[in-house]
Amino acid sequence: MKDKILLTSSIVAIVAILFILFAPKTINPIGNVSGGNDYAATTTDTNFNTALGNLVKTGQGTLGSVVISISSNAPLYLYDATSTIHTNYATTTLAAFPATVAGTYTFDVAFTRGLLVVGASTVGVASTTITSR
């Protein structure tokens, strides 16, 4: 009888040890962004030169950053607006680059109407990546 109890206890212990060793492990991600908080990126190039502006996002959002990879002497402006026709779009400037210099510019600034990017009308603007959410 003692042998049966000892054998049963040994088998239960072995199964428990194997389960602990080979059970799936949960991995906690490091640096993960919760859904809805990630940034979308829009890339401009030297053809992005309209004075009418380019609407990157409509409605409320956040301007994350502007990454300028190629400098330019042409201006680049970011507004809280949906078009240059707004009567007060000039008072809602989020960022202004009269002459763009290569670098990363972090803003994390909220906008309410939309994110409008306006460049020069006759010359190309710098190559940029604009992030927003």
Stockholm file with secondary structure:
# STOCKHOLM 1.0

chainA/1-133         MKDKILLTSSIVAIVAILFILFAPKTINPIGNVSGGNDYAATTTDTNFNTALGNLVKTGQGTLGSVVISISSNAPLYLYDATSTIHTNYATTTLAAFPATVAGTYTFDVAFTRGLLVVGASTVGVASTTITSR
#=GR chainA/1-133 SS CHHHHHHHHHHHHHHHHHHHHHSCCCCCCSSCCCTTCCCEEEEECTTCCCTTCEEEEESSEEEEEEEEEECBSSCEEEEESSCTTSTTGGGCEEEEESSBCSEEEEEEEEESSEEEEEECSSSCCCEEEEEEC
#=GC SS_cons         CHHHHHHHHHHHHHHHHHHHHHSCCCCCCSSCCCTTCCCEEEEECTTCCCTTCEEEEESSEEEEEEEEEECBSSCEEEEESSCTTSTTGGGCEEEEESSBCSEEEEEEEEESSEEEEEECSSSCCCEEEEEEC
//
